[in-house]
Structure formats: structure tokens, C-alpha cells
Amino acid sequence: MELGFETIGNATLICHDREPVLVTDPWIEGSAYFGSWKLSHRIPEAQFDAIKRIKYAWFSHGHPDHLKVFANEDAAEKWFEENDPEGVAFEYDVLE
């Protein structure tokens, strides 16, 4: 996609500028609120791959369904080291 955005059916938007550049409120797997909320469908592989390549993420607020983006704590720490070396982004504990 040259310039535009796509949604994956929840609050998540993937923004493109010749490549995926920003994801908003990523919720790509699992459930939230002790299993009371869950994704209504599987994320298509193309969108899932685009999200994995994105360097920037915007979180509108701290609900658990907006923060389920890292597979584990090591992946989260690696992302923060590469993309937030000053430590100014907010962090939440990684939920496994």
C-alpha cells in the first residue's frame, strides 16, 4: 500500500507510507479482562506480518486489550531498547 491505513476489526489501525509505519492500539492475540474480551477473528497473516515490521506504536490508553503486542518480556525489552533508549515511553508489565 502506498499511502493509507487498514483496520483489523478492533481499535488497531495499520498506517502505511510505502511501508507499514505505525500501528495504533495493537491487540493481536489473546484475551483481556480475565478472558471476558477476546478477538472476534484471527488476524490475517498479511496484517500480522505488517504489524511485526512496524517501528512505531501509538497507545491511546492503558487498557490491556490495547497493550498486547509483545510475545514475551524479552521481545518487549528488545523493542524498548531499540526504540526508546531514553526510557521515556510508558511501560506496563508484560502479561503472559
N, C-alpha and C positions, 0 to 999 in steps of 0.2 A: 504494500500500500504506500503510495507516495505521501500524501498528507491527509490525515483524518483520524478517526477513532473507531473503535468497536467495543461493544459490551459483551460480557459473557453471561448476562442474565441476572446479575446481582449488582451490588454497588461498584463492581470492578469495571473500570474502563481501561483500555489499552490505547495509548495515544501514539501516533506514528508521524514521523518526519523522514521519509525514505527508509526508515527502520523503526522498530519499536523503541520509544524513548522514555515513556512514563507510564506507570500503572497507578491507578487510584484504588485505594481501599482493597488491596488484594485479599481475596478469600478463595483459595484454590483447592483446598482439601479439608476433610474432617468436618467436625460439627462444632457448635458453640453453645454456650449456656447449658452445660451439662447434658448435651445431646438433644436439647429441645429445639434447636435450629440445625438444619443441615442443608447442604446444597440440593437443589431440585433435580440436577442433572450432572453428568460428567462433563468436565471442561474439555472441549475439543483439543486434540493434540496440537494443532497449529497455534491456537491461542495459548496453550500451556507452554509451548516452546518459546513463543514471543515473550511471555512474562519472565521466563528464566533468563532471557538475554537483556532485559531492561536494566539500565543502570540507576534510574531514579524511581522512587515510590513516594506517593503522597497519601498520608493517612488523615482523613477528615476528623476522626475522633478515635478514642481508645477502646471501642468495643472489641471483644475477642474475635468476632467474625471479620473484622477489618484488619486484623494483625496476624492471620495465619498464612504466612508466606514462606517461612524457612522450615526446611525438613528437620533440622535439629539445631542444637545450640552452637555447634562448630560452624555450620553454614551461616548462622546469624552473625557470629563473631567475625568471621572472614569478611562478610559483606560490610559490616560496620568499620572494620579496619581499612578496607579499600575505599569506602565511600564517605566515611565520617571520621577522618583521622583526628579531628579536634574534639570529638565526643560531644557535639552539640545537639545531635538528634535525640529525640526521646527514645527510651528503650523500655521494653517490657520483658519480663522473664519469658523464655521460650517454653511453650506448652507442648508436652509430648504425649 
